[in-house]
Amino acid sequence: MITYLKSLISNSPRNLISYAEYIEAVLYHPEYGYYMKSKQKIGSQGDFITTSNISDIYGRIVAKWFANVCKKHDLEPNFCEIGAGNGRFAYAFLQEWEHSVKTSINYMIVESSPYHLKLQNELIPPHHNVIKVNKLDELEPFKGMVFSNELFDALPVHVIEKENGQLYEVMVGIKNENLYEEKVLLTNPAIHSFLEESMLELEEKQRIEVPLLMEGMVQDISKVLTKGLVVTADYGYTKEDWKHPSRKKGSLRGYYQHQMIEDVLEHPGEMDITTHIHFNWLIQKGEQAELVFNSKLRQDEFLLKAGILKELENHYDPNPFSEVAKRNRAIRSLIMPSGISSFFHLIIQQKGIVDINPFDD
């Protein structure tokens, strides 16, 4: 990886690349990129954990909720998951659909990682006939739902910082195989436009990530969805949240063997890199792409509205070592105020439908 980065940087203007170029290389390079390698990334033997890997209840609840949305609002059962990882969410969703909904469904996965595609193929039974593509534009436009879990936080971002009243872009260089940061005056017009449209004013010495690729992803989602809902589960901040003093250093972080690494130039190609997304920007770009904002909920609020408590009521078992008891503990962990769900929000957007309440009884 370091040899590739050395070549990439030495062939760039001023021998510097943006953080967006760096993240693109270390996460998504076909051979050296973290997400593309045949290496376990999720779970106890990986670098991070996701909600779907705590319990299958997440995928099962979303399946029941989606079935109810389709029934109440005359939507076709077409479900597209972008970035399905090891496939555990899809597996749980499809198992629940087969068990309780018992109607046909078109399940589509957009996945670019050969390693994750292999894991999905091993886990999801072939009779489910899941459609798998590398890019969204390979799908025919459809009516239904587009779902993603921790997708936008993994997109490459630019990094800017304010110093002595001037805005700088933080770039990445290399010397003697050691990566380092260097600030250059901000000249990228797209970043200036982002700040202007977002109405974000940086404080002195404040650093922030700029998600220019988010707009293109939102547009791609809108192109493929002709009618239905877009559900984005991720962690992020509102415009007001970014102003808090604790956010002054930005949110760019690495995760390596379940340890948070503040310097994302460490372990290139061997570490997950993530940022908190700009919720206001996601909603704003959605509106411009005909994705009308419906609601923003913490993940525990979403799960409660979607009926997770019914799972507890219907599956009580006094034996603390039974599978049912373990499942119930997992459910409680997902709705505890201090649990994993408190870090995530779900943004729900709609297209081609009016006044939909996705949680109608």
Secondary structure by P-SEA (a helix, b strand, c coil): caaaaaaaaaacccccccaaaaaaaacccccccccccccccccccccccccccccaaaaaaaaaaaaaaaaacccccbbbbcccccaaaaaaaaaaaacccccccbbbbbcccaaaaaaaaaccccccbbbbbccccccccccbbbbbcccccccbbbbbbbcccbbbbbbcccccccccccccccccaaaaaaaaaacccccccbbbbbccaaaaaaaaaaaaccbbbbbbbcccccccccccccccccccccccccccccccccccccbbbbbbccaaaaaaaaaaacccccccccaaaaaaaacaaaaaaaccccccccaaaaaaaaaaaaaccccccccbbbbbbbccccccccccc
